[in-house]
Amino acid sequence: MRGNYWKDWNGAVKLQCPSHHLELLGDIYDELIDKFSKTLPRSIDEKAISIADYSRRCADETAGFSCEMAVYVDAYKKLGLLKKFTQFSCRQYKCLEAAYCVDPRTGKFR
């Protein structure tokens, strides 16, 4: 898979919420994508699914969800939703260390 998807994601979250350290999220990207997709109108979510084309673009993925995240970052960027996705992500998580993230509103582990 080609592209600067991780650069796009990391740059966007560092602009939106640098203190949240979302680069440390760990392998919960599928959960984040699922939660965000539920906030979108059905037609937009279907477009994102089509652009991401996870089953084809990540066919060689054997473990984890980093490829899934990358193709959805690409889809959200193409649909003009990357800023909205990062804002959503910043409201969901704040990472204190690698794979140890909390709800930024309550401080409870997620």
N, C-alpha and C positions, 0 to 999 in steps of 0.2 A: 504494500500500500504506500502510495506516495503522497506527500503533502506536508505542510507545516502545522498540522492540526494541534499538536501539543503546544507548539509555540503560540498559536492563536489563543488556545485555552488559557495557558499560563499568563500570557500578556493581559488578557481580558480580566481574569480574576485579580491580578495584581493591581489593575486600575480600579476595580470595583471595591475590593476589600482586602488590601494587602496584609492586614493583621490577622486574617483568617487562615492563611497558609493552606489554601485548598490544594496546593501541589502535593500535600501530604495525605490526601484523602484515603488512599488505600484502594482496595478493589471492590468498591461499592458503587461503581459507576452505573451499573444496570439499575440499581435502586433509584439513583438520582435522575436518570433518564426517564424512568417509569413515572416518578412523581411529577416531573416537569411536563411530560407528555399529557398528563391528566389536566393540566391547566390550559391546554391549547384547544381551540376549536377542532372538531374531528377532521375537517378537511385539511387543516394545516398540519395536524399530526400525521395524517396519511401521506401528505407530501414529504414530510420529514422522513418517514419510514421508507418511502420510495427512493429518496435521494441517498439516504444512509445505506440502503441495500446491504444490510449486515450479513446476510447469509452468503452473498457472493463476495463482497469485499473483505470479509473476515473468514473466508473458507479455510484458510490455513491456521487459524487461531486454535490452539489446543487447550489453553487454560486462561482463566482470568477474563476481565472485561475491558482491558485497555484498548483493544481494537474497536470494540463496540462504541466506546466513548469517543474515540477519534473520528469514526464515521458520522456520529451524531453531531459532534462539534462542526464538522464539515457541512452537514445538512442545515444546522441552525444558522451557520454563517451565510450559506447561500440563500436562506429564506429571510435574512435580516433579523434573526432571532438570537444571535450570539450574546448580545448585551442583556437581553431579557433572561436568557438561560443563566448567565453568570450572576445576575442580580438575584435570581431565584436560588441559585447555589449558595450565595453568600448569606441568604436568610435561613438556609437549612443547616449549614455546617460551619464550624470554626475548629480548626485542627490545632491541637496543643503540641502534638508530636506525631511521628509517622503512624498512620492508621488509628490514632486516638483522637476522635473528633466529637465535639459536643454541639448541642443546639445552642446557637449564640444568644438566643432569647432567655433560655432557662439554665444553661450551663450543664444540662443533663447529658450524659453519654449517649451517643447514637450508634 
